[in-house]
Amino acid sequence: MIKAISYLGLGTMGQGMASNLLKAGYKLTVWNRDTEKCEPFARNGARVADTPADAVSGVDLVLYSLSDDQAIDEVVFGAKGILTAIKAGQIAIDMSTVLPATSLREQEAYAKRGVDFLDAPVFGSKNESAKAKLWIMAAGNKAIFEEVKPVLEHLGQTVHYFGKNGNAAAMKLVGNLIVALEMEALAEGLVLAQKAGLDLNTVMEVVKVADFRSPLLVSNGGNILKRDFSTSFALELMLKDADLIEKFGENLESPIPALQVVKTNLAAAVALGFGKENASAVIKALEKEAGVEVKARPAS
Ligand code: NAP
């Protein structure tokens, strides 16, 4: 039974997940590059590790959520990385959004040390992470999945098993393709509505109820109208994911023409300096081109 867990990467997503592990009563070790983010966890009884290698000491399970492949290279494969210290019998789970090929590279390296590995990326954002309402996908050895499932159930509202390693990472890219296209559709639609002189509050009322409604459109549309671009999922991470989806699509010779358009707009918004804002700030590239700002009229 899993009792002691380490969590590496206390960013937007990791913070919520690590807090929920503490609340669930697991003995927790944390590590983050910027050590300040460890302080609230130390105050609540977690051990703060000095390095990723140190973080794996004495735990049954190692979880991490890191930005991108470069972060995985440093934290997992680096000189003081997880792989230098993890031992047979321990389990590792990567919850980041990475290429399926990266998950497979991780799995191979862990297997050489007798360590079981799952790729287990998530849907949901800052709020869902904080409230343990993520939608989690996991892939790898089925028996190991069954062993860690109770832990994942403390982090998410659903946990889906996807079979062999790399498949959960692939599902995450499939989902993020849909997310990116939805966000672009919302941005283009709102700019067009603004140009057409429509009342944007009424536009969003329709978006909330019509047959194309979705929680993503409703929450991001509402925030755009308030000009609230505070970060749940950073624009620069969505651009990173667009790169991953492009590589993944190309490898499989699967057409993704709309994604290419979204990627251009994401890159334009990042170039305008909005990379750290929420992904919905992709609308700012379109607004610049259209010469408008999408904003709700104050109630009269
Ligand atoms: P974030 O807030 O930017 O946090 C990124 C984490 O990675 C931080 O802990 C950061 O450390 C660490 N990191 C980055 N580069 C590193 C490096 N070279 N070495 C060591 N640590 C490094 O990102 P997030 O939103 O939590 O996302 C984490 C992962 O989940 C990403 O793969 C993202 O695509 C995915 N995801 C995000 C969301 C979302 O809505 N936010 C939803 C689903 C999936 P520092 O604190 O030191 O910078």
Boltz pocket constraint, residues with backbone or C-beta under 6 A from the ligand:
constraints:
  - pocket:
      binder: B
      contacts: [[A, 8], [A, 9], [A, 10], [A, 11], [A, 12], [A, 13], [A, 14], [A, 32], [A, 33], [A, 34], [A, 35], [A, 37], [A, 65], [A, 66], [A, 67], [A, 68], [A, 70], [A, 71], [A, 74], [A, 75], [A, 95], [A, 96], [A, 97], [A, 98], [A, 122], [A, 123], [A, 124], [A, 125], [A, 126], [A, 232], [A, 233], [A, 234], [A, 237], [A, 241]]
      max_distance: 6.0
